[in-house]
Structure formats: structure tokens, C-alpha cells
Amino acid sequence: MTLSGPAARHIALSEVDAEANRQLTTLDGWRKFIENPPTPPVLLSADALRRLSPAERDLYDDDRLDHHARMLVVATSFVEKTVVCGRRLVLLNRHAISARRGLMVSGLPGTGKTSAITQLGRSHELLDRARHPNVSDRIPVVYITVPPAATARMVAAEFARFLGLPVRGRSNMTDIIEAVVGVCTDTRTGLVLVDEIHNVSQVTRSGGEVSDTLKYFSERIPATFVYAGIGLETSDLLAGTRGAQIAGRFTLVPTRRFAYGDEWKGLVATMEETLLLHDHPPGSLAKLDRYLHNRTDGMIGALSHAIRGAAIDAILSGTERVTKEAIDAIPLDHAAEIAASPRTKAAKR
């Protein structure tokens, strides 16, 4: 089956986001993320636009499509709090021999958990580079995601994959762990980001083994560990004796929906400023801030997806503006769609 129109564009946008997340779990991908983002294309004047050949216009539009497909990271109060808490823990752990403290970032999907911890990682790595200029053999940050139904070996292999270490079928756990610990120690890894940690359940044998493996890594690698996941406060990650150990060593930073207020209005205005469209009236999106809050249920992930998706449609369709109708046409995640339904809104009243 071949899709076209908004459905195809929605899938393409989702694939862009998924590809960006996959790239973070390799050292090369992480380093590309750390580098300064590409300079946005210049929005041409009407006269310059008319002088473009069809081929030049296609390339120009493709550059703008790529610009809108990139996830914009906004320095929200939550991102700032995560970075400050993370930097504090890194400093407190600097001379710790054991029992280093960690950070847990918890919340609903679409509330910016991954953006927050990766910005912490970016801040840490840029500071490390500034302190050690012209040194290329340091790996200040490791970023992994915990696979669903993960085993201890799978998680150890994720560490190895990020570092570019070969993991063969005959490699045993001890070999993988020792190789990872050796590289992280030699390259002065100071921050380890573990995303999707909600996939670890302490009530299952494999989940307990994953938890033990992460704890062992944290004891062998002189780094601050940061976990991010969905609903960690009530998840099986904190169940039992192992969970109690995590709760006793990790500081929790919760994420929430944005309330309708000044920060939300600022988010909408900031995202509107990034639009590169020829017929979009400045400030028209900011006037829709309450509608956008209702449409996305205050979720920054849904807001970003809606605005970027509508901007992509505006270029492809030739309308060159983001309107309420255009945003209405963008299918959001199921949670946002349910929250925006008339029945759900009535129940909240």
C-alpha cells in the first residue's frame, strides 16, 4: 500500500525523529549531536524566489523541509532544572570513591525527558572539551537506551555498541563488561545516560539482573549515572531491595504537562520564530497558544510535532503558512488525541 498526503508526511516525520534517537546510541551519532546544529537556510525574498530554476527551487524547498524536520530543543524550566541538578551531582561525585549519587528523570511520554538528559549530556561534553582542548581520545558521555524485555547481556552490549566495541555471539558477559569498563575508564567517561529505564522490572529475574549490571557498571565506572523513563515513581524499577537501593541513591526530577501560562506562550512564540515560510503572518501562531494547549494537552512533544508537521505540509502544499486548520490536520500521538477529544475535555470540567 502506498501512502500519500498528510499520512505519508506524518510517517516521514516520525521516521526522522526515530532516526535521530537511533543515532544518539552510537559514539559517532552522539558526536554529531554535540556539534553545532546546521545553520538554517536563508528565507529568500519574493524576487529571489522567482529567479530560481525548478531544480533550484526543489533544493531550496528541500533545505527548508529538512530544517522543519529537526527537533527544536527549547530551554524550558524543566530542561534547565535537569541540567542544573545533573551538573551538581557530577561535581559532588567528582571525588567520591563509592556510592556515587545519580539522577532519575521521570514523566509521561512527550514531556521532554530525552531532550532534558541529552542537553545535560551536551552541556557536560562541551565543558569537558573546553577543559581539554585538542584532545580527541576522551569520551565524556555515554548514552544508551534499554531495549524492551532486556537481558543483562543486551544492556552490556548497548554500552559496547555505543563505544564501537565488537560484540560477538561467543562473547560472554564478563568479556563485554570488562571491555566497556576499560574503555570508559581510559577515556574519562564522567556521565552515563540510560534512557527508557522503565523497561527494567525488579520483579522479574531478567530485570533484576539488568539492574545488578547497571549497578556494577556504576561501581566500576567513575561516572554519574542518569536514568530517564516513564512513571518511574510507581514503576517496578523501584520495587524490592534493589529498587530501594536506587531510591536511596538517585535524585528524582519529575516532568509534567505544561500549564497554560507564560512559559507555554513563550514555547509557542519560540517555535514560531523558527518557521521559514513565505506567507506566514508573524505572531499568528502565538495568537493560537490556548488552542495549541488544548490540542496538545500541554505536551511539548506533541506541540513540536504539530507545528513542525504543519510547516512541512505548508511547504509541500504551497500554502506557506501554518494555520489552525493545518494543525488540526496533523495526526498527533494517541494520548494527545484522546486528551483533546470533546468527551475528555467535558470530563475534566
C-alpha positions in Angstrom: 0.0 0.0 0.0 1.4 3.4 -0.9 0.5 6.4 1.3 0.3 9.9 0.1 -0.7 13.3 1.5 -0.7 14.1 5.3 -0.5 10.4 6.3 2.7 9.9 4.4 4.2 13.1 5.6 3.3 12.2 9.2 5.1 8.8 8.8 8.1 10.6 7.3 8.3 13.0 10.2 8.1 10.2 12.7 10.9 8.3 10.9 13.1 11.5 11.1 12.6 11.6 14.9 13.2 7.8 15.3 16.4 8.1 13.2 17.7 10.9 15.4 17.1 8.8 18.5 18.9 5.8 17.0 21.9 8.0 16.1 22.4 9.0 19.7 23.2 5.5 20.8 26.5 5.4 18.8 29.6 7.4 19.5 29.6 8.9 16.0 25.9 9.9 16.2 26.4 11.4 19.7 29.3 13.5 18.5 27.3 14.8 15.6 24.5 15.8 18.0 27.1 17.6 20.1 28.4 19.7 17.3 26.6 22.9 16.5 23.4 22.4 14.6 23.4 23.2 10.8 22.8 26.9 10.0 19.1 27.3 9.0 18.6 28.2 5.3 18.0 31.9 4.5 14.4 32.7 3.6 14.6 34.3 0.1 12.8 37.4 -0.9 9.9 37.1 -3.4 12.1 38.4 -6.3 14.9 35.9 -5.5 12.4 33.1 -5.2 11.0 33.9 -8.7 14.5 33.8 -10.2 15.1 30.2 -9.1 15.0 27.5 -11.7 12.7 24.5 -11.0 15.7 22.4 -9.8 17.0 25.2 -7.6 13.5 25.7 -6.1 13.3 22.0 -5.3 16.7 22.1 -3.5 15.7 25.3 -1.7 12.4 23.7 -0.5 14.2 20.5 0.5 16.5 22.5 2.7 13.5 24.1 4.4 11.8 20.8 4.8 14.9 19.4 6.5 15.1 22.5 8.8 11.5 21.9 10.0 12.0 18.2 10.4 14.7 18.8 13.0 13.5 18.6 16.6 13.9 22.0 18.2 15.2 21.9 21.8 13.8 24.8 23.9 15.4 25.7 27.2 12.3 25.1 29.3 12.4 25.3 33.1 12.4 21.5 33.2 15.5 21.2 30.9 17.2 23.9 32.9 16.4 22.1 36.2 17.7 18.8 34.8 20.9 20.3 33.7 21.5 22.1 37.0 20.7 19.0 39.1 22.9 16.9 36.8 25.9 19.3 36.9 25.6 19.5 40.7 25.7 15.7 41.0 28.7 15.5 38.7 30.6 17.9 40.9 29.5 16.1 44.1 30.6 12.8 42.7 33.9 14.1 41.4 35.9 12.8 44.4 33.6 10.0 45.5 35.2 6.6 45.7 31.9 4.7 46.0 28.1 5.2 46.5 28.0 7.9 43.8 24.7 9.7 43.6 22.6 9.5 40.4 19.7 11.3 38.8 16.3 10.0 37.7 14.1 11.9 35.2 10.5 10.6 35.2 7.3 11.6 33.5 4.7 10.9 30.8 5.7 10.3 27.2 6.1 13.5 25.3 7.1 15.7 28.3 10.8 16.2 27.2 12.7 13.6 29.2 15.1 12.6 26.5 15.6 16.2 25.4 16.5 17.1 29.0 19.0 14.4 29.6 20.7 14.8 26.2 21.0 18.5 26.9 22.7 17.7 30.2 25.0 15.4 28.3 25.7 18.0 25.7 26.5 20.6 28.4 28.8 18.1 30.2 30.7 17.2 27.0 31.1 20.8 25.8 32.6 21.7 29.2 34.9 18.7 29.1 36.1 19.7 25.6 36.7 23.3 26.8 38.8 21.9 29.6 40.8 19.5 27.4 41.1 21.3 24.0 42.7 19.3 21.1 42.3 16.0 23.0 40.4 13.5 20.8 40.6 10.3 22.9 38.1 11.3 25.6 34.5 10.0 25.7 32.9 12.2 28.4 29.4 10.9 27.9 27.9 7.5 27.1 24.2 7.3 26.0 22.2 4.1 25.8 18.6 3.0 25.7 17.3 0.0 27.5 15.6 -2.4 25.0 12.2 -3.9 25.8 12.4 -7.2 27.6 16.1 -6.5 28.0 18.6 -9.0 29.5 21.8 -8.1 31.3 23.8 -9.1 28.2 21.7 -6.9 26.0 22.3 -3.9 28.1 26.0 -4.6 28.3 26.0 -4.9 24.5 24.3 -1.5 24.3 27.3 0.0 26.1 29.7 -1.8 23.8 27.8 -0.7 20.7 27.9 3.0 21.7 31.7 2.7 22.2 32.2 0.8 19.0 33.4 -2.4 20.6 32.7 -5.6 18.8 30.2 -8.0 20.4 30.3 -11.5 19.0 28.0 -14.3 19.6 30.6 -16.1 21.7 31.5 -13.1 23.8 30.5 -13.7 27.4 29.2 -11.1 29.8 32.5 -10.8 31.7 34.4 -10.1 28.4 31.8 -7.4 27.4 31.7 -5.7 30.8 35.5 -5.7 31.3 35.9 -4.2 27.8 33.3 -1.5 28.4 34.7 -0.6 31.9 38.2 -0.5 30.5 37.3 1.9 27.7 35.2 4.2 29.8 37.9 4.4 32.5 40.6 5.1 29.9 38.6 7.7 28.1 37.5 9.5 31.3 33.7 8.9 30.9 32.1 11.2 33.5 28.4 10.9 32.6 26.3 7.9 31.7 22.8 8.5 30.3 20.4 5.5 30.4 17.1 6.1 28.6 14.0 4.0 28.6 14.9 2.7 32.1 11.2 1.9 32.7 11.9 -1.3 30.6 13.6 -2.7 33.7 11.4 -4.5 36.2 12.8 -5.6 39.5 10.1 -8.2 39.9 11.4 -10.4 37.1 14.7 -12.3 37.1 16.0 -10.8 33.9 15.0 -7.3 35.1 16.8 -7.8 38.4 19.9 -9.0 36.5 19.8 -5.8 34.3 19.6 -3.7 37.5 22.5 -5.5 39.0 24.5 -5.0 35.8 23.8 -1.3 35.8 24.8 -1.1 39.5 28.0 -2.9 38.7 28.8 -0.5 35.9 28.2 2.4 38.2 30.6 1.0 40.8 33.3 0.3 38.2 33.0 3.4 36.0 33.7 6.7 37.9 30.8 8.5 36.4 27.4 10.0 37.3 24.6 7.8 36.1 21.3 9.4 34.9 18.2 7.3 34.3 15.2 8.5 32.3 11.8 6.7 31.9 8.1 6.8 32.1 6.4 6.9 35.6 9.5 5.8 37.5 8.0 6.8 40.8 5.5 4.0 40.7 7.3 1.6 38.4 8.8 -1.8 39.1 12.3 -0.2 38.8 11.9 0.9 42.5 10.4 -2.4 43.7 12.0 -4.6 46.3 15.5 -4.4 47.8 17.2 -3.4 44.5 14.6 -0.7 44.0 15.1 0.6 47.5 18.9 0.9 46.8 18.1 3.0 43.7 15.6 5.2 45.5 18.2 5.8 48.2 20.9 6.9 45.8 19.1 8.7 43.0 17.5 12.2 43.0 14.2 12.3 41.2 13.3 15.1 38.8 9.6 14.8 37.6 8.3 16.1 34.3 4.7 17.2 33.8 2.4 18.7 31.2 2.8 22.4 30.8 0.1 24.5 32.4 -1.3 27.2 30.2 0.6 30.3 31.2 3.6 32.5 30.3 6.0 29.6 29.8 3.7 27.9 27.4 3.1 31.1 25.5 6.9 31.5 25.3 7.3 28.0 23.9 4.8 28.7 21.1 6.4 32.0 20.3 9.9 30.5 20.2 8.8 27.7 17.9 7.0 30.2 15.6 10.2 32.2 15.3 11.9 29.2 13.7 9.4 28.9 10.9 10.8 29.5 7.4 7.6 30.1 5.4 7.0 32.8 2.8 3.3 33.7 3.6 3.1 33.0 7.4 2.0 36.2 9.2 4.3 36.8 12.2 2.6 36.3 15.5 -0.4 34.4 14.1 0.7 31.2 15.8 1.2 32.9 19.1 -2.4 34.0 19.0 -3.4 30.3 18.9 -1.5 29.5 22.1 -4.6 28.5 24.0 -5.9 26.4 21.1 -2.5 24.7 20.9 -2.5 23.9 24.6 -5.9 22.3 24.3 -4.9 20.5 21.1 -1.7 19.0 22.6 -2.8 18.7 26.2 0.2 20.8 27.2 2.7 18.2 25.9 5.8 19.8 24.4 6.5 16.7 22.2 3.0 17.0 20.7 3.4 20.7 20.3 6.7 20.4 18.4 5.3 17.6 16.3 2.1 19.6 15.4 4.0 22.8 14.4 6.8 21.1 12.5 4.3 18.8 10.7 2.1 21.7 9.7 5.2 23.7 8.5 6.2 20.7 6.3 2.7 20.4 4.9 2.7 24.2 4.2 5.8 23.9 2.0 4.7 20.7 0.2 1.2 22.2 -0.5 2.5 25.6 -1.4 0.3 27.5 1.2 3.5 28.6 3.0 1.7 29.3 6.3 0.7 27.4 9.5 -2.9 27.8 10.4 -5.3 26.3 12.9 -6.8 24.2 10.1 -3.3 23.0 9.1 -2.5 22.0 12.7 -5.9 20.2 13.0 -4.9 18.1 10.0 -1.7 16.8 11.7 -2.4 13.5 13.5 -0.8 13.5 16.9 0.0 10.7 19.3 -3.0 8.8 20.7 -2.6 10.3 24.2 -2.8 13.8 22.8 -5.7 13.0 20.5 -7.7 11.4 23.4 -7.0 14.4 25.7 -8.2 16.8 23.1 -11.4 14.9 22.4 -14.7 16.7 23.4 -15.6 13.8 25.8 -12.3 14.0 27.7 -12.5 17.8 27.9 -16.0 17.6 29.3 -14.8 15.0 31.9 -12.1 17.4 33.1 -14.6 20.2 33.7 
